[in-house]
Amino acid sequence: MSDDSALTGQTVVLIGGSAGIGLATARRARAAGADVILTGRNPDRLAAAADAVGAHRTAAFDATDPDALARFFDDLPDHIDHILVTAGGPSYVPMLEMSDDDVREALSGHAVLGLAVARHATTAVNPTGSLILMGGTGGRRIDHRIGIVSAATAVLPPFTAALALELAPVRVNLIAAGFVDTPLSATLLGDRLETRRAELAETLPIGRVVTADDVAALAIHLMVNTALTGATYDIDGGQQFV
């Protein structure tokens, strides 16, 4: 099957699909023949994203709200084939400055959301479909500049593997990204963004920064390749090694 028809007749849901990796994946999914459903918190940004990629439908809600998430899946008219969860982001606050609630959210937020989506996927996703979660390579080394991120990302690979066994035959995989040049990165880094881009372009083995489209290409491959489940796929341009 050619790349431009690999997802023909399938439906892809992007939870956190109004910008960055989610939007780039929506664009690639459409190019591969899929219908796409975008979700996000901001209705205006979501509408603009839907127009940009020709989305099948949208839903504006907070994915961390269990009731809103349940309503979204209950309102789906048909079964879907793939879900990519990109909602949420890392916290780089020094650990000693974090409240107890901040720590609980940082350590469990992505897993809690992934599990909530997985519960709905048991009835919403076709047996040949997949669930893709997003994590990071930050757990591979300890660095005082990233605070609790190392611990928060380290939990996701075993969580994903165990979830893949429970959700089978629906496949579950994890994308572990390093720095990705997205609007979220711009928000986190502020006026340090250009410096970070230049630093990575100089030091990464690939000689450039990783883009949202790079990650989207991997996400589409994980949807299409039906032999892949329970695994973690790094995409950081070799950042963890330098």
Number of C-alpha atoms within 10 A of each C-alpha: 7 7 14 14 14 19 24 14 11 19 24 28 26 25 26 25 28 28 21 21 30 26 25 22 28 31 21 20 29 22 17 19 17 24 22 27 22 26 28 24 17 14 15 12 14 23 19 13 22 23 10 13 19 15 21 16 14 21 19 20 19 17 22 17 11 13 11 15 19 15 11 17 17 12 9 12 8 12 15 23 24 29 25 30 24 23 23 16 14 20 18 15 15 13 16 9 10 16 10 10 9 14 17 12 15 22 21 15 18 25 21 13 20 24 15 17 24 23 13 15 23 15 12 20 21 18 17 14 23 30 29 26 24 25 27 25 22 24 20 13 13 13 12 12 10 18 20 24 25 19 17 24 23 18 16 25 21 14 15 25 18 14 21 21 14 14 17 16 15 23 28 30 25 27 24 21 20 19 20 22 18 15 13 16 15 14 11 14 13 10 10 11 15 12 11 16 16 12 13 21 16 13 15 18 15 14 12 15 24 24 18 20 20 17 24 22 15 16 27 22 14 23 27 18 12 13 8 15 24 19 17 23 18 18 21 23 24 16 19 16 10 9
